[in-house]
Amino acid sequence: MTGVNDIGGQAAGPLDLSEHALSSFDQRVDAMLMLLVHPNRGAFRVDALRRAIESYRQQDYDSLTYYERWLRAIRELVVEQDILSEDEITAKISELAAKQAKA
Amino acid sequence: MPDSTEKYFAGGHVRVKTGAVDHHCRTPDFLKGKEGVVELAVGEYLNPEKLAYHKPGLPKHALYQVRFRQKQIWPKYQGAEGDTLVADIYDHWLEPASTE
């Protein structure tokens, strides 16, 4: 039994090798991670990000995009490290959603 | 060599240890049990299997680049005979293999 990520050599069909531009979502998630793992902040190591992603259930791992996996792991890890609480995160999401609905 | 934990040197024959793990681990399953040749002793690094759980990652582990023959890894490999693959493997995942 191997992790959802440890799939080297397994049948997976053809690879999509086409290039694609990073969305602003992708870039923001990337920036967030770089700031969190920077030694000046040291919120956690990228190893912890990998560990969080590897613990996803197969269906979640398969359905999320690359940066969606990162974002979900970042959210879990900032709670795990007591940087933000889950309540603070959900409250902020509601606040921003309300603001966006008004605009 | 008190300052180094390096056990293997370039050209040495090694085998990747087998066994399932229930924690974060950088050693890919497809290389477990396979034999290769050390290409390069890269240096010593904090242990990612500890860093993944917010531990300091000490003691450091020696990291090696190990070259494997593709034909040995994939039973149905159809590429050239001499094709190889190089992977980063930490020392605690390696054991000596006899020279063939």
Backbone of each chain as ProteinMPNN parsed JSONL, in Angstrom:
{"seq_chain_A": "MTGVNDIGGQAAGPLDLSEHALSSFDQRVDAMLMLLVHPNRGAFRVDALRRAIESYRQQDYDSLTYYERWLRAIRELVVEQDILSEDEITAKISELAAKQAKA", "coords_chain_A": {"N_chain_A": [[0.863, -1.198, 0.0], [0.792, 2.026, -1.04], [1.322, 5.634, -0.88], [-1.046, 8.152, -2.085], [0.334, 9.738, -3.792], [2.49, 8.317, -4.614], [3.021, 7.003, -7.276], [4.578, 6.227, -9.362], [5.208, 4.532, -12.352], [2.797, 3.239, -12.455], [-0.154, 2.369, -14.34], [-1.47, 4.983, -16.226], [-2.4, 6.185, -18.456], [-2.061, 8.387, -21.343], [0.304, 11.142, -21.126], [-0.288, 14.598, -20.518], [1.473, 16.897, -22.024], [1.388, 19.516, -22.674], [2.063, 23.036, -22.525], [0.937, 25.448, -20.153], [-0.435, 28.582, -19.113], [0.141, 30.087, -15.926], [-2.484, 30.7, -13.675], [-3.882, 33.618, -11.989], [-4.706, 32.774, -9.556], [-3.111, 30.453, -9.176], [-0.594, 31.683, -9.003], [-0.881, 33.286, -6.736], [-1.256, 31.385, -4.719], [1.182, 30.106, -4.856], [2.868, 32.25, -4.103], [1.994, 32.651, -1.488], [2.784, 30.289, -0.261], [5.592, 30.433, -0.556], [6.171, 32.625, 1.077], [5.353, 31.664, 3.578], [7.056, 29.465, 4.045], [9.514, 30.639, 3.985], [12.652, 31.181, 5.549], [12.652, 33.389, 7.341], [10.088, 33.463, 8.266], [9.243, 30.793, 8.593], [6.981, 29.082, 8.999], [6.301, 26.471, 8.417], [7.832, 23.561, 6.902], [8.476, 22.732, 3.435], [8.341, 20.043, 3.311], [6.377, 19.343, 5.11], [4.171, 20.334, 3.785], [4.103, 18.578, 1.622], [3.599, 16.195, 3.021], [1.044, 16.733, 4.047], [-0.461, 16.906, 1.682], [-0.108, 14.342, 0.671], [-1.673, 12.899, 2.364], [-4.26, 13.1, 1.589], [-7.476, 11.791, 0.665], [-7.897, 9.429, -1.99], [-9.838, 10.236, -3.935], [-10.052, 12.962, -3.456], [-7.441, 13.837, -3.889], [-7.17, 13.242, -6.594], [-9.111, 14.897, -7.742], [-8.45, 17.507, -7.264], [-6.673, 20.406, -8.491], [-3.167, 21.034, -9.127], [-2.292, 23.402, -7.676], [-4.509, 23.789, -6.104], [-4.302, 21.639, -4.406], [-2.045, 22.442, -2.977], [-3.104, 24.753, -1.727], [-5.11, 23.757, -0.061], [-3.546, 22.223, 1.654], [-1.942, 24.23, 2.785], [-3.871, 25.623, 4.237], [-4.633, 23.661, 6.118], [-2.184, 23.371, 7.446], [-1.539, 25.902, 8.549], [-3.425, 26.041, 10.499], [-2.778, 23.787, 11.988], [-0.322, 24.622, 12.966], [-1.036, 26.615, 14.672], [-1.248, 29.235, 13.68], [-3.368, 30.457, 12.414], [-6.834, 30.089, 13.283], [-9.32, 27.603, 12.468], [-11.836, 28.747, 12.629], [-11.235, 31.48, 12.339], [-10.368, 31.49, 9.721], [-12.659, 30.644, 8.262], [-14.381, 32.723, 8.967], [-13.117, 34.902, 7.756], [-13.3, 34.183, 5.085], [-16.081, 34.273, 4.715], [-16.493, 36.995, 5.183], [-15.07, 38.183, 3.058], [-16.447, 37.07, 0.917], [-18.947, 38.231, 1.238], [-18.338, 40.898, 0.816], [-17.567, 40.775, -1.836], [-19.949, 40.015, -3.028], [-21.455, 42.292, -2.751], [-20.127, 44.103, -4.349]], "CA_chain_A": [[0.0, 0.0, 0.0], [1.606, 3.235, -1.135], [0.563, 6.871, -0.809], [-1.74, 8.573, -3.314], [1.311, 10.433, -4.621], [3.612, 7.434, -4.972], [2.375, 6.244, -8.348], [5.515, 6.028, -10.467], [5.153, 3.233, -13.005], [1.439, 2.695, -12.551], [-0.87, 2.732, -15.562], [-2.143, 6.272, -16.03], [-2.78, 6.756, -19.733], [-1.094, 9.327, -21.923], [0.609, 12.355, -20.378], [-0.542, 15.878, -21.169], [2.739, 17.631, -21.924], [1.223, 20.873, -23.189], [2.345, 24.138, -21.6], [-0.214, 26.315, -19.885], [-0.079, 29.74, -18.304], [-0.319, 30.041, -14.542], [-3.553, 31.654, -13.396], [-3.534, 34.468, -10.846], [-4.902, 31.906, -8.38], [-1.9, 29.642, -9.038], [0.52, 32.542, -8.578], [-1.115, 33.725, -5.352], [-1.007, 30.245, -3.833], [2.636, 29.931, -4.859], [3.456, 33.331, -3.301], [1.646, 32.403, -0.085], [3.645, 29.215, 0.25], [6.971, 30.912, -0.459], [6.274, 33.492, 2.256], [5.204, 30.854, 4.797], [8.208, 28.584, 4.267], [10.748, 31.421, 4.031], [13.27, 31.052, 6.878], [12.268, 34.498, 8.226], [8.782, 33.149, 8.837], [9.384, 29.413, 9.066], [5.715, 28.533, 9.496], [6.49, 25.022, 8.278], [8.732, 23.24, 5.791], [7.747, 22.166, 2.293], [8.138, 18.613, 3.605], [5.067, 19.244, 5.774], [3.181, 20.522, 2.721], [4.01, 17.3, 0.9], [2.964, 15.218, 3.908], [-0.389, 17.044, 4.108], [-1.058, 16.552, 0.391], [-0.078, 12.886, 0.523], [-2.657, 12.277, 3.252], [-5.606, 13.251, 1.033], [-8.115, 10.585, 0.119], [-7.641, 9.314, -3.425], [-10.764, 11.023, -4.768], [-9.714, 14.379, -3.295], [-6.148, 14.038, -4.552], [-7.375, 13.206, -8.045], [-10.024, 15.926, -8.25], [-7.89, 18.85, -7.072], [-5.545, 20.782, -9.342], [-1.885, 21.118, -8.423], [-2.26, 24.484, -6.693], [-5.596, 23.558, -5.139], [-3.726, 20.743, -3.39], [-1.193, 23.291, -2.13], [-3.899, 25.663, -0.907], [-5.757, 22.983, 0.989], [-2.503, 21.849, 2.613], [-1.563, 25.448, 3.512], [-4.942, 25.888, 5.191], [-4.493, 22.679, 7.203], [-0.936, 23.551, 8.196], [-1.552, 27.118, 9.378], [-4.23, 25.692, 11.677], [-1.952, 22.835, 12.751], [0.771, 25.365, 13.596], [-1.631, 27.676, 15.504], [-1.054, 30.567, 13.109], [-4.763, 30.892, 12.304], [-7.764, 29.026, 13.665], [-10.28, 27.297, 11.406], [-12.893, 29.764, 12.757], [-10.75, 32.74, 11.747], [-10.322, 31.329, 8.259], [-14.029, 30.641, 7.718], [-14.932, 34.068, 9.154], [-12.52, 35.775, 6.747], [-13.868, 33.797, 3.792], [-17.442, 34.83, 4.686], [-16.373, 38.457, 5.08], [-14.652, 38.528, 1.692], [-17.533, 36.687, 0.007], [-19.99, 39.246, 1.387], [-17.819, 42.103, 0.165], [-17.57, 40.523, -3.277], [-21.354, 39.978, -3.452], [-21.925, 43.692, -2.794], [-19.419, 44.853, -5.392]], "C_chain_A": [[0.895, 1.243, 0.0], [0.705, 4.462, -1.106], [-0.062, 7.242, -2.141], [-0.789, 9.235, -4.303], [2.343, 9.494, -5.227], [3.181, 6.469, -6.07], [3.282, 6.002, -9.545], [5.4, 4.631, -11.047], [3.771, 2.634, -13.111], [0.773, 3.168, -13.846], [-1.632, 4.03, -15.327], [-2.569, 6.895, -17.352], [-1.753, 7.75, -20.215], [-0.894, 10.565, -21.051], [0.255, 13.582, -21.204], [0.708, 16.734, -20.97], [2.615, 19.072, -22.411], [1.526, 21.904, -22.104], [1.059, 24.897, -21.336], [0.231, 27.442, -18.965], [-0.597, 29.55, -16.885], [-1.418, 31.081, -14.358], [-3.131, 32.543, -12.226], [-3.749, 33.698, -9.544], [-3.636, 31.093, -8.115], [-0.756, 30.48, -8.45], [0.359, 33.003, -7.139], [-0.821, 32.596, -4.363], [0.499, 30.01, -3.72], [3.301, 30.978, -3.953], [3.204, 33.097, -1.809], [2.569, 31.34, 0.511], [5.081, 29.705, 0.433], [7.166, 31.784, 0.778], [6.21, 32.669, 3.548], [6.438, 29.998, 5.086], [9.533, 29.34, 4.294], [11.336, 31.35, 5.447], [12.892, 32.181, 7.848], [10.939, 34.238, 8.916], [8.795, 31.722, 9.411], [8.119, 28.804, 9.624], [5.731, 27.006, 9.466], [7.433, 24.798, 7.107], [7.909, 22.671, 4.637], [7.495, 20.673, 2.493], [6.773, 18.397, 4.261], [3.942, 19.441, 4.757], [2.979, 19.221, 1.955], [3.263, 16.269, 1.741], [1.449, 15.45, 3.955], [-1.081, 16.592, 2.817], [-1.149, 15.033, 0.224], [-1.117, 12.181, 1.396], [-4.088, 12.41, 2.718], [-6.165, 11.894, 0.612], [-7.919, 10.603, -1.395], [-8.541, 10.235, -4.249], [-10.489, 12.522, -4.661], [-8.433, 14.696, -4.056], [-6.339, 14.134, -6.055], [-8.198, 14.382, -8.559], [-9.453, 17.338, -8.109], [-6.782, 19.124, -8.079], [-4.302, 20.897, -8.461], [-1.895, 22.184, -7.33], [-3.427, 24.419, -5.715], [-5.134, 22.617, -4.031], [-2.86, 21.542, -2.429], [-2.059, 24.115, -1.172], [-4.567, 24.925, 0.247], [-4.747, 22.575, 2.077], [-2.075, 23.059, 3.446], [-2.597, 25.738, 4.601], [-4.842, 24.941, 6.399], [-3.29, 22.982, 8.091], [-0.921, 24.823, 9.035], [-2.424, 26.907, 10.616], [-3.414, 24.778, 12.596], [-0.863, 23.557, 13.538], [0.284, 26.547, 14.437], [-1.35, 29.085, 14.995], [-2.415, 31.223, 12.908], [-5.63, 29.742, 12.818], [-8.707, 28.779, 12.49], [-11.416, 28.325, 11.43], [-12.477, 31.089, 12.117], [-10.75, 32.647, 10.224], [-11.729, 31.381, 7.673], [-14.679, 32.019, 7.853], [-14.416, 35.015, 8.072], [-13.099, 35.463, 5.36], [-15.285, 34.375, 3.657], [-17.414, 36.338, 4.472], [-16.034, 38.874, 3.652], [-15.743, 38.185, 0.675], [-18.647, 37.723, 0.039], [-19.595, 40.531, 0.665], [-17.906, 41.975, -1.358], [-19.003, 40.549, -3.819], [-21.911, 41.383, -3.613], [-21.354, 44.452, -3.984], [-20.032, 44.607, -6.771]], "O_chain_A": [[1.66, 1.468, 0.938], [-0.509, 4.361, -1.282], [0.326, 6.728, -3.19], [-1.065, 9.29, -5.501], [2.991, 9.823, -6.221], [3.0, 5.275, -5.829], [2.815, 5.617, -10.617], [5.484, 3.647, -10.313], [3.586, 1.623, -13.787], [1.099, 4.231, -14.374], [-2.357, 4.158, -14.341], [-3.054, 8.026, -17.367], [-0.71, 7.941, -19.59], [-1.801, 10.985, -20.332], [0.464, 13.616, -22.417], [0.961, 17.232, -19.873], [3.619, 19.772, -22.547], [1.277, 21.672, -20.92], [0.19, 24.977, -22.204], [1.142, 27.285, -18.153], [-1.639, 28.932, -16.669], [-1.295, 32.211, -14.831], [-2.142, 32.259, -11.551], [-3.06, 33.936, -8.552], [-3.144, 31.042, -6.988], [-0.053, 30.05, -7.535], [1.34, 33.103, -6.401], [-0.22, 32.815, -3.312], [1.021, 29.751, -2.635], [4.173, 30.653, -3.147], [4.084, 33.317, -0.977], [3.063, 31.475, 1.63], [5.711, 29.427, 1.453], [8.194, 31.699, 1.449], [6.935, 32.952, 4.502], [6.818, 29.826, 6.245], [10.571, 28.75, 4.594], [10.6, 31.446, 6.43], [12.82, 31.95, 9.055], [10.694, 34.732, 10.016], [8.411, 31.491, 10.558], [8.167, 28.081, 10.62], [5.233, 26.346, 10.378], [7.79, 25.741, 6.401], [6.792, 22.19, 4.832], [6.562, 20.108, 1.923], [6.1, 17.399, 4.003], [2.894, 18.803, 4.849], [1.852, 18.812, 1.675], [2.397, 15.556, 1.234], [0.667, 14.5, 3.91], [-2.146, 15.977, 2.854], [-2.136, 14.51, -0.294], [-1.407, 11.003, 1.191], [-5.025, 11.892, 3.326], [-5.423, 10.98, 0.253], [-7.79, 11.667, -2.001], [-8.069, 10.929, -5.15], [-10.662, 13.266, -5.626], [-8.351, 15.692, -4.774], [-5.751, 14.991, -6.714], [-8.005, 14.82, -9.693], [-9.926, 18.264, -8.768], [-6.046, 18.22, -8.476], [-4.376, 20.862, -7.233], [-1.545, 21.9, -6.184], [-3.333, 24.948, -4.607], [-5.518, 22.769, -2.871], [-2.927, 21.35, -1.215], [-1.793, 24.174, 0.029], [-4.587, 25.403, 1.381], [-5.064, 22.584, 3.266], [-1.869, 22.945, 4.654], [-2.245, 26.056, 5.737], [-4.953, 25.369, 7.548], [-3.357, 22.87, 9.315], [-0.35, 24.829, 10.125], [-2.19, 27.52, 11.658], [-3.368, 24.971, 13.811], [-0.522, 23.15, 14.649], [1.083, 27.38, 14.866], [-1.229, 30.022, 15.785], [-2.59, 32.406, 13.199], [-5.223, 28.581, 12.795], [-8.872, 29.639, 11.625], [-11.907, 28.73, 10.376], [-13.273, 31.737, 11.438], [-11.09, 33.606, 9.531], [-11.965, 32.087, 6.693], [-15.433, 32.443, 6.977], [-15.169, 35.827, 7.535], [-13.354, 36.369, 4.567], [-15.642, 34.905, 2.605], [-18.193, 36.888, 3.694], [-16.633, 39.8, 3.106], [-15.942, 38.907, -0.302], [-19.224, 38.058, -0.996], [-20.411, 41.162, -0.007], [-18.263, 42.918, -2.064], [-19.249, 41.037, -4.922], [-22.733, 41.641, -4.493], [-22.008, 45.326, -4.552], [-19.56, 45.159, -7.765]]}, "seq_chain_B": "MPDSTEKYFAGGHVRVKTGAVDHHCRTPDFLKGKEGVVELAVGEYLNPEKLAYHKPGLPKHALYQVRFRQKQIWPKYQGAEGDTLVADIYDHWLEPASTE", "coords_chain_B": {"N_chain_B": [[35.659, 9.387, 10.539], [34.328, 11.855, 11.964], [32.768, 14.023, 11.242], [31.171, 13.305, 9.195], [28.542, 11.352, 7.857], [28.673, 9.758, 5.776], [28.391, 6.748, 4.104], [28.634, 5.471, 1.749], [30.218, 5.491, -1.458], [30.979, 7.054, -4.629], [30.353, 4.878, -7.292], [29.914, 2.695, -5.76], [27.967, -0.24, -5.062], [24.577, -0.428, -4.354], [21.494, -1.237, -2.629], [18.048, -0.47, -2.596], [16.153, -0.252, 0.3], [13.364, -2.299, 1.298], [9.857, -2.257, 2.142], [6.841, -1.084, 3.636], [5.729, 2.207, 4.467], [4.264, 4.348, 6.934], [4.362, 7.006, 7.032], [5.418, 10.325, 5.888], [7.557, 10.055, 3.139], [10.347, 10.095, 1.014], [11.287, 8.203, -0.69], [10.686, 6.558, -3.633], [8.191, 4.084, -4.338], [8.59, 2.447, -6.552], [11.273, 2.007, -6.694], [12.016, 0.48, -4.585], [13.802, -2.227, -3.258], [15.357, -2.41, -5.481], [18.499, -2.555, -7.218], [21.307, -0.387, -7.517], [23.861, 1.959, -8.613], [25.987, 4.075, -6.847], [26.093, 7.386, -7.788], [26.826, 9.865, -6.924], [27.805, 11.331, -3.859], [25.853, 13.502, -2.322], [25.684, 15.174, -0.097], [24.936, 16.198, 3.3], [21.763, 16.283, 4.785], [18.897, 17.714, 6.471], [16.492, 15.521, 7.851], [13.863, 14.69, 5.83], [11.712, 13.124, 6.551], [11.251, 13.702, 9.124], [11.086, 16.483, 9.197], [8.691, 16.854, 7.96], [6.847, 16.647, 9.927], [7.131, 18.818, 11.515], [9.389, 18.54, 13.071], [12.852, 18.971, 14.127], [14.493, 17.546, 12.367], [16.864, 16.28, 12.791], [19.138, 13.532, 13.506], [21.195, 14.73, 10.741], [20.995, 13.345, 7.429], [22.921, 11.505, 5.087], [22.751, 12.147, 1.645], [22.285, 10.565, -1.464], [22.91, 10.372, -4.978], [21.649, 7.951, -6.95], [22.213, 5.652, -9.508], [20.148, 3.799, -11.626], [19.416, 0.928, -13.658], [17.182, 1.164, -16.275], [16.001, -1.084, -17.409], [16.09, -2.859, -15.353], [14.358, -1.861, -13.557], [11.838, -1.654, -14.75], [9.962, -4.254, -15.845], [8.882, -4.56, -18.41], [10.264, -2.813, -19.991], [10.993, -1.022, -22.945], [12.887, 0.55, -24.042], [16.255, 1.673, -24.886], [18.973, -0.551, -24.176], [20.973, 0.496, -22.545], [19.78, 2.539, -21.088], [19.297, 4.642, -18.276], [18.329, 5.714, -14.955], [18.403, 8.312, -12.599], [18.154, 8.742, -9.152], [17.428, 10.565, -6.13], [18.369, 9.384, -3.056], [18.101, 8.83, 0.388], [20.501, 7.93, 2.962], [19.501, 6.127, 4.934], [17.774, 4.592, 3.586], [19.175, 2.897, 2.101], [21.17, -0.049, 1.45], [24.171, -2.013, 1.448], [25.026, -3.587, -1.648], [26.05, -6.553, -3.242], [28.777, -6.554, -5.516], [28.172, -7.191, -8.875]], "CA_chain_B": [[35.151, 10.654, 10.011], [33.288, 12.292, 12.887], [31.918, 15.067, 10.674], [30.426, 12.829, 8.041], [27.855, 10.082, 8.034], [28.675, 9.094, 4.475], [28.751, 5.332, 4.159], [28.817, 4.971, 0.388], [31.009, 6.358, -2.321], [30.666, 6.921, -6.05], [30.745, 3.586, -7.852], [29.506, 1.62, -4.866], [26.687, -0.887, -5.382], [23.626, -0.326, -3.236], [20.124, -1.698, -2.868], [17.061, 0.316, -1.852], [15.435, -1.113, 1.243], [11.946, -2.501, 1.017], [9.002, -2.07, 3.312], [5.837, -0.026, 3.573], [5.847, 3.222, 5.517], [2.985, 5.019, 7.201], [4.652, 8.424, 7.212], [5.963, 10.966, 4.696], [8.788, 9.389, 2.743], [10.727, 10.54, -0.328], [11.767, 7.076, -1.493], [9.548, 6.059, -4.424], [7.91, 2.656, -4.223], [9.071, 1.669, -7.702], [12.706, 1.715, -6.559], [12.274, -0.367, -3.419], [14.334, -3.55, -3.584], [16.168, -2.356, -6.716], [19.927, -2.286, -7.043], [21.857, 0.667, -8.351], [25.244, 2.346, -8.351], [26.065, 5.453, -6.355], [26.639, 8.319, -8.765], [27.39, 11.029, -6.226], [27.392, 11.618, -2.481], [25.458, 14.901, -2.502], [25.924, 15.94, 1.123], [24.073, 15.797, 4.408], [20.581, 17.138, 4.857], [17.906, 17.429, 7.505], [15.668, 14.377, 7.451], [12.518, 15.13, 5.429], [10.699, 12.298, 7.212], [10.99, 14.375, 10.406], [10.675, 17.863, 8.894], [7.289, 16.819, 7.537], [6.003, 16.698, 11.133], [7.597, 19.982, 12.265], [10.523, 18.195, 13.93], [14.071, 19.612, 13.598], [15.077, 16.792, 11.259], [18.197, 15.788, 13.156], [20.408, 13.867, 12.84], [21.169, 14.862, 9.289], [21.251, 12.107, 6.704], [23.641, 11.643, 3.821], [21.899, 11.946, 0.461], [23.044, 10.057, -2.606], [22.289, 10.17, -6.278], [21.884, 6.553, -7.297], [21.829, 5.378, -10.9], [19.523, 2.489, -11.816], [19.172, 0.557, -15.045], [15.735, 1.164, -16.547], [15.551, -2.457, -17.679], [15.969, -3.583, -14.106], [13.22, -1.301, -12.811], [10.575, -1.93, -15.432], [10.07, -5.551, -16.534], [8.506, -4.488, -19.826], [10.911, -1.648, -20.589], [11.296, -1.265, -24.351], [13.894, 1.497, -24.509], [17.604, 1.157, -25.137], [19.58, -1.382, -23.125], [21.805, 1.289, -21.638], [19.037, 3.631, -20.439], [19.359, 4.646, -16.815], [17.538, 6.707, -14.224], [19.107, 8.695, -11.368], [17.223, 9.187, -8.115], [17.983, 10.983, -4.841], [17.963, 8.451, -2.001], [18.797, 9.059, 1.664], [21.286, 6.759, 3.386], [18.787, 5.133, 5.73], [16.986, 3.763, 2.667], [20.11, 2.108, 1.289], [22.02, -1.065, 2.061], [25.187, -2.424, 0.463], [24.695, -4.713, -2.533], [27.299, -7.154, -3.714], [29.13, -6.225, -6.895], [27.881, -8.341, -9.75]], "C_chain_B": [[34.012, 11.175, 10.887], [32.32, 13.308, 12.287], [31.065, 14.578, 9.521], [29.76, 11.503, 8.356], [27.866, 9.298, 6.726], [29.199, 7.666, 4.58], [29.104, 4.785, 2.784], [29.585, 5.988, -0.443], [30.671, 6.088, -3.776], [31.199, 5.588, -6.574], [30.319, 2.406, -6.994], [28.13, 1.058, -5.244], [25.789, -0.876, -4.15], [22.275, -0.897, -3.642], [19.201, -0.832, -2.021], [16.269, -0.636, -0.958], [13.959, -1.212, 0.871], [11.13, -2.179, 2.264], [8.059, -0.902, 3.149], [6.096, 0.973, 4.697], [4.492, 3.885, 5.715], [3.218, 6.504, 7.49], [5.207, 8.991, 5.908], [7.339, 10.384, 4.375], [9.091, 9.73, 1.292], [11.189, 9.396, -1.225], [10.615, 6.48, -2.295], [9.419, 4.539, -4.354], [8.546, 1.851, -5.363], [10.563, 1.358, -7.635], [13.012, 0.768, -5.404], [12.702, -1.771, -3.845], [15.238, -3.559, -4.81], [17.623, -2.025, -6.392], [20.405, -1.216, -8.009], [23.296, 0.958, -7.958], [25.264, 3.807, -7.924], [26.769, 6.323, -7.393], [27.41, 9.417, -8.024], [26.884, 11.054, -4.782], [27.114, 13.116, -2.445], [25.799, 15.753, -1.287], [24.976, 15.458, 2.199], [22.94, 16.802, 4.575], [19.684, 16.742, 6.027], [16.95, 16.37, 6.968], [14.231, 14.809, 7.104], [11.403, 14.339, 6.119], [10.361, 12.835, 8.595], [10.476, 15.797, 10.176], [9.19, 17.925, 8.546], [6.323, 16.913, 8.718], [6.478, 17.797, 12.086], [8.692, 19.649, 13.276], [11.792, 18.797, 13.323], [14.742, 18.831, 12.463], [16.478, 16.284, 11.526], [18.111, 14.345, 13.655], [20.237, 14.002, 11.333], [21.464, 13.507, 8.651], [22.002, 12.401, 5.417], [22.681, 11.322, 2.684], [22.78, 11.521, -0.712], [22.211, 10.129, -3.879], [22.663, 8.761, -6.701], [21.365, 6.298, -8.707], [21.324, 3.938, -11.033], [19.388, 2.21, -13.304], [17.67, 0.445, -15.267], [15.203, -0.259, -16.736], [15.353, -3.249, -16.393], [14.736, -3.104, -13.324], [11.886, -1.715, -13.422], [10.68, -3.223, -16.24], [9.782, -5.462, -18.029], [9.172, -3.324, -20.554], [11.35, -1.925, -22.017], [12.335, -0.304, -24.916], [15.246, 0.828, -24.688], [18.146, 0.422, -23.917], [20.296, -0.535, -22.075], [21.073, 2.41, -20.908], [19.095, 3.513, -18.923], [18.499, 5.76, -16.251], [18.311, 7.026, -12.95], [18.091, 9.237, -10.372], [17.984, 9.6, -6.864], [17.462, 10.041, -3.766], [18.782, 8.738, -0.731], [19.412, 7.76, 2.179], [20.481, 5.706, 4.143], [17.85, 4.279, 4.885], [17.876, 2.857, 1.822], [20.807, 1.043, 2.114], [23.025, -1.506, 1.003], [24.669, -3.588, -0.38], [26.008, -5.266, -3.056], [27.538, -6.772, -5.167], [28.901, -7.446, -7.779], [29.018, -8.622, -10.696]], "O_chain_B": [[32.843, 10.95, 10.57], [31.19, 13.445, 12.755], [30.315, 15.355, 8.93], [30.331, 10.645, 9.029], [27.16, 8.299, 6.583], [30.299, 7.419, 5.076], [29.785, 3.767, 2.665], [29.589, 7.185, -0.153], [30.144, 5.029, -4.117], [32.349, 5.224, -6.328], [30.358, 1.258, -7.437], [27.248, 1.792, -5.689], [26.197, -1.265, -3.056], [21.957, -1.022, -4.825], [19.518, -0.499, -0.879], [15.786, -1.678, -1.401], [13.397, -0.33, 0.221], [11.686, -1.864, 3.316], [8.421, 0.137, 2.597], [6.621, 0.613, 5.751], [3.682, 3.971, 4.792], [2.386, 7.169, 8.107], [5.44, 8.257, 4.948], [8.181, 10.245, 5.262], [8.208, 9.667, 0.437], [11.454, 9.611, -2.407], [9.667, 5.953, -1.713], [10.414, 3.815, -4.316], [8.985, 0.718, -5.163], [11.069, 0.549, -8.413], [14.144, 0.307, -5.261], [12.057, -2.412, -4.675], [15.82, -4.59, -5.147], [17.926, -1.317, -5.431], [19.968, -1.148, -9.158], [23.871, 0.297, -7.093], [24.641, 4.663, -8.553], [27.888, 6.033, -7.816], [28.49, 9.835, -8.442], [25.703, 10.831, -4.517], [28.044, 13.918, -2.528], [26.163, 16.921, -1.427], [24.298, 14.443, 2.04], [23.147, 18.014, 4.512], [19.706, 15.606, 6.501], [16.645, 16.337, 5.776], [13.48, 15.239, 7.978], [10.282, 14.83, 6.254], [9.333, 12.486, 9.175], [9.561, 16.259, 10.857], [8.52, 18.925, 8.806], [5.142, 17.215, 8.546], [6.261, 17.725, 13.296], [8.899, 20.395, 14.233], [11.814, 19.104, 12.131], [15.489, 19.414, 11.678], [17.196, 15.902, 10.602], [17.071, 13.967, 14.194], [19.296, 13.481, 10.735], [22.098, 12.642, 9.256], [21.756, 13.405, 4.748], [21.909, 10.365, 2.745], [23.872, 12.052, -0.917], [20.991, 9.97, -3.862], [23.841, 8.42, -6.799], [20.245, 6.67, -9.055], [21.986, 2.99, -10.609], [19.262, 3.131, -14.112], [16.974, -0.27, -14.547], [14.107, -0.593, -16.286], [14.556, -4.185, -16.342], [14.156, -3.851, -12.537], [10.941, -2.073, -12.719], [11.419, -3.274, -17.223], [10.367, -6.198, -18.824], [8.703, -2.897, -21.609], [12.0, -2.936, -22.285], [12.633, -0.33, -26.11], [15.372, -0.396, -24.648], [17.81, 0.744, -22.777], [20.23, -0.814, -20.878], [21.705, 3.166, -20.17], [18.96, 2.425, -18.363], [18.012, 6.628, -16.975], [18.818, 6.12, -12.289], [17.269, 10.089, -10.711], [19.049, 9.059, -6.567], [16.252, 9.911, -3.583], [20.005, 8.871, -0.786], [18.936, 6.661, 1.891], [20.751, 4.512, 4.009], [17.211, 3.357, 5.392], [17.397, 2.142, 0.942], [21.012, 1.203, 3.317], [22.765, -1.388, -0.195], [23.96, -4.462, 0.119], [26.962, -4.52, -3.283], [26.595, -6.679, -5.953], [29.355, -8.554, -7.493], [28.939, -9.552, -11.499]]}, "name": "protein", "num_of_chains": 2, "seq": "MTGVNDIGGQAAGPLDLSEHALSSFDQRVDAMLMLLVHPNRGAFRVDALRRAIESYRQQDYDSLTYYERWLRAIRELVVEQDILSEDEITAKISELAAKQAKAMPDSTEKYFAGGHVRVKTGAVDHHCRTPDFLKGKEGVVELAVGEYLNPEKLAYHKPGLPKHALYQVRFRQKQIWPKYQGAEGDTLVADIYDHWLEPASTE"}
